[in-house]
Amino acid sequence: MGSPSSEKGRDPDETLHRRVVTPFWIANTEVTQGLYYDIMRSNPSTHKHRLKPVESLTWFESLFFCNALSTFYRRDQVYAALDTETPTYNTMRNGFRLPTEDEWEWMAKNHPQNLPPHQNQTGWTTQPTKTNNPNLQWVLGNVWEFCWDTYTPYQTDDNSISSNIPHNAKVVRGGSWVDQQDIFRSANRAYVNPRNKTDTIGFRLALSFSFKTTDL
């Protein structure tokens, strides 16, 4: 994980280090407004379109959706204690979940990415999913994507990085429709208050590899 010191736009919290990621499934698109509405019967998004990513929701609301989708498909809910500030995550459950930060970066680094078009080419708004494209879409750009992890500096980083970071801030990755090209890097890290909502953040689903997906 992380980036080489020569990478353009590199931030100080990207010190290179090695991590092990076990196999997992990852959705080829961000969760769309259509899917979110079909499960939750509501759509909080600012940029309304059934095929655009759902946004303007909190990190906690993304966990509630994962549990609701798991129930819909008769899978076990991954998350518990969602009425507290410290939800729990059961890795042995076969339901839907957010990717970990390690998984997200592995996905971004091991699948070719096209840089998003400039904002002036997108009308300063989110973009819809291409339904006939089976490949990973919008890993970089469109909306930032929630990860499960609480943001902390890597152990290899300078300890001073953490001085002003809220203790419960959650990791977001990938950049959004308002960002410049230097943000669109697989190692770039950012964080957000888990209770905040913005039209620049959505999420992508993950599933542990050992569980079948043939019923989806």
C-alpha positions as CSV (number, residue, x, y, z in Angstrom):
1,M,0.0,0.0,0.0
2,G,1.0,3.6,-0.4
3,S,2.9,5.4,-3.1
4,P,6.6,6.0,-4.0
5,S,8.2,9.2,-3.0
6,S,8.4,10.3,-6.6
7,E,4.7,10.1,-7.3
8,K,3.2,13.4,-8.4
9,G,0.7,14.7,-5.9
10,R,1.7,12.3,-3.2
11,D,0.6,13.0,0.4
12,P,2.7,12.3,3.5
13,D,0.2,9.6,4.7
14,E,1.1,7.3,1.8
15,T,4.3,5.6,3.1
16,L,4.9,2.4,1.1
17,H,4.4,-0.8,3.1
18,R,3.2,-4.3,2.5
19,R,-0.1,-5.7,3.4
20,V,-1.8,-9.1,2.8
21,V,-5.3,-9.1,1.3
22,T,-7.4,-12.3,1.3
23,P,-9.6,-13.0,-1.8
24,F,-12.9,-11.0,-1.9
25,W,-15.6,-10.0,-4.3
26,I,-16.1,-6.4,-5.2
27,A,-19.0,-4.8,-7.1
28,N,-18.1,-3.5,-10.6
29,T,-20.1,-0.2,-9.9
30,E,-20.8,2.1,-7.0
31,V,-24.3,1.4,-5.4
32,T,-26.8,3.1,-7.7
33,Q,-29.7,5.2,-6.6
34,G,-32.0,2.7,-8.2
35,L,-30.7,-0.2,-6.1
36,Y,-30.7,1.9,-3.0
37,Y,-34.3,3.0,-3.6
38,D,-35.5,-0.6,-4.4
39,I,-34.2,-1.8,-1.0
40,M,-34.7,1.3,1.3
41,R,-37.6,2.9,-0.5
42,S,-35.9,6.3,-0.3
43,N,-33.3,8.2,-2.3
44,P,-31.2,10.8,-0.4
45,S,-29.2,11.8,-3.4
46,T,-28.7,15.3,-4.7
47,H,-28.0,14.4,-8.3
48,K,-31.1,12.4,-9.1
49,H,-30.8,9.5,-11.7
50,R,-31.5,5.8,-11.2
51,L,-28.2,4.8,-12.6
52,K,-26.1,7.4,-10.9
53,P,-24.4,6.5,-7.6
54,V,-26.4,7.1,-4.4
55,E,-24.8,9.9,-2.4
56,S,-25.7,12.4,0.4
57,L,-25.8,9.7,3.0
58,T,-23.8,9.0,6.1
59,W,-21.3,6.1,6.6
60,F,-23.8,4.6,9.1
61,E,-26.5,4.7,6.5
62,S,-24.3,2.8,4.1
63,L,-24.0,0.0,6.8
64,F,-27.7,-0.1,7.3
65,F,-28.1,-0.5,3.5
66,C,-25.6,-3.4,3.5
67,N,-27.6,-5.2,6.2
68,A,-30.9,-4.6,4.5
69,L,-29.6,-5.9,1.2
70,S,-28.2,-9.0,3.0
71,T,-31.6,-9.6,4.5
72,F,-33.3,-9.2,1.0
73,Y,-31.0,-11.9,-0.4
74,R,-31.4,-14.1,2.8
75,R,-27.8,-13.6,3.8
76,D,-26.4,-13.0,7.3
77,Q,-26.0,-9.4,8.3
78,V,-22.4,-8.4,8.6
79,Y,-22.9,-5.4,10.9
80,A,-24.2,-5.1,14.4
81,A,-24.5,-2.4,17.1
82,L,-25.5,0.2,14.4
83,D,-27.2,2.3,17.1
84,T,-23.8,3.0,18.7
85,E,-20.8,5.0,17.7
86,T,-18.8,1.8,17.4
87,P,-20.6,-0.7,15.1
88,T,-19.1,-4.2,14.9
89,Y,-18.2,-6.2,11.8
90,N,-18.4,-10.0,11.7
91,T,-16.0,-11.3,9.0
92,M,-17.6,-14.8,9.2
93,R,-21.0,-13.6,7.9
94,N,-21.9,-14.0,4.3
95,G,-23.7,-10.7,3.8
96,F,-22.8,-7.5,2.0
97,R,-20.4,-5.0,3.4
98,L,-18.1,-2.1,2.6
99,P,-14.6,-3.0,1.4
100,T,-11.7,-2.5,3.8
101,E,-9.2,0.2,2.9
102,D,-6.7,-2.6,2.1
103,E,-9.2,-4.2,-0.3
104,W,-10.1,-1.0,-1.9
105,E,-6.5,-0.1,-2.7
106,W,-5.7,-3.6,-4.0
107,M,-8.7,-3.2,-6.3
108,A,-7.6,0.1,-7.6
109,K,-3.9,-0.9,-8.1
110,N,-4.7,-4.2,-9.8
111,H,-7.3,-3.1,-12.3
112,P,-6.5,-0.6,-15.1
113,Q,-8.1,2.8,-14.5
114,N,-9.0,5.5,-16.9
115,L,-8.8,9.0,-15.4
116,P,-12.2,10.6,-15.1
117,P,-13.1,13.4,-17.5
118,H,-12.6,17.0,-16.5
119,Q,-15.5,18.6,-14.6
120,N,-16.4,20.8,-17.5
121,Q,-17.0,17.6,-19.6
122,T,-19.4,16.1,-17.0
123,G,-21.5,19.2,-16.3
124,W,-20.3,19.4,-12.7
125,T,-22.4,16.4,-11.6
126,T,-22.1,12.7,-11.0
127,Q,-22.2,10.3,-13.9
128,P,-24.4,7.2,-14.5
129,T,-23.3,3.6,-14.6
130,K,-22.9,2.1,-18.1
131,T,-25.1,-1.0,-17.8
132,N,-23.5,-2.9,-20.7
133,N,-20.0,-2.6,-19.2
134,P,-19.0,-5.6,-17.0
135,N,-15.6,-4.0,-16.0
136,L,-14.9,-2.0,-12.8
137,Q,-16.4,1.5,-13.3
138,W,-15.6,4.8,-11.6
139,V,-13.0,3.5,-9.2
140,L,-11.5,6.9,-9.6
141,G,-13.8,9.9,-9.7
142,N,-17.6,10.2,-9.7
143,V,-18.0,9.9,-5.9
144,W,-15.6,9.1,-3.1
145,E,-16.3,5.6,-1.7
146,F,-16.7,4.7,2.0
147,C,-14.4,2.1,3.4
148,W,-15.0,0.2,6.7
149,D,-11.9,1.5,8.4
150,T,-11.4,4.2,10.8
151,Y,-8.8,6.6,9.4
152,T,-5.4,6.2,11.1
153,P,-1.9,7.0,9.7
154,Y,0.0,4.0,8.5
155,Q,2.4,2.7,11.2
156,T,5.3,3.7,8.9
157,D,4.1,7.4,8.8
158,D,5.3,10.3,10.8
159,N,3.2,10.4,14.0
160,S,2.5,14.1,13.5
161,I,0.0,13.3,10.7
162,S,-2.6,12.3,13.2
163,S,-2.6,15.4,15.3
164,N,-5.8,17.0,13.9
165,I,-7.8,13.9,12.8
166,P,-11.1,13.2,14.5
167,H,-10.8,9.9,16.5
168,N,-13.8,8.3,14.7
169,A,-13.1,9.6,11.1
170,K,-13.8,7.0,8.4
171,V,-11.7,6.4,5.3
172,V,-13.0,7.4,1.9
173,R,-11.2,6.6,-1.4
174,G,-11.2,7.4,-5.1
175,G,-12.0,11.1,-5.5
176,S,-15.2,12.7,-6.8
177,W,-16.7,14.8,-9.5
178,V,-15.4,18.0,-7.8
179,D,-11.8,17.0,-7.5
180,Q,-8.7,17.7,-9.6
181,Q,-6.6,15.1,-11.5
182,D,-4.0,14.9,-8.7
183,I,-6.6,13.3,-6.4
184,F,-7.3,10.4,-8.8
185,R,-4.5,8.1,-7.6
186,S,-5.0,4.6,-6.1
187,A,-2.9,5.5,-3.0
188,N,-4.7,8.8,-2.2
189,R,-6.4,8.7,1.2
190,A,-9.1,11.0,2.7
191,Y,-11.4,10.8,5.7
192,V,-14.9,12.0,6.7
193,N,-17.0,12.3,9.9
194,P,-19.3,9.2,9.8
195,R,-22.3,11.3,10.6
196,N,-21.7,13.8,7.8
197,K,-23.5,13.8,4.4
198,T,-22.2,15.2,1.1
199,D,-23.1,14.7,-2.6
200,T,-19.4,13.8,-3.2
201,I,-19.4,10.4,-1.3
202,G,-21.1,7.1,-2.1
203,F,-20.0,3.5,-1.7
204,R,-19.3,0.2,-3.4
205,L,-20.2,-3.3,-2.1
206,A,-17.9,-6.1,-1.1
207,L,-18.4,-9.7,-0.2
208,S,-16.1,-12.3,1.3
209,F,-14.7,-14.6,-1.4
210,S,-15.7,-17.9,0.2
211,F,-19.4,-17.2,-0.1
212,K,-21.3,-18.0,-3.3
213,T,-22.7,-15.3,-5.5
214,T,-24.7,-17.4,-7.9
215,D,-28.0,-16.2,-6.3
216,L,-27.4,-12.6,-7.2
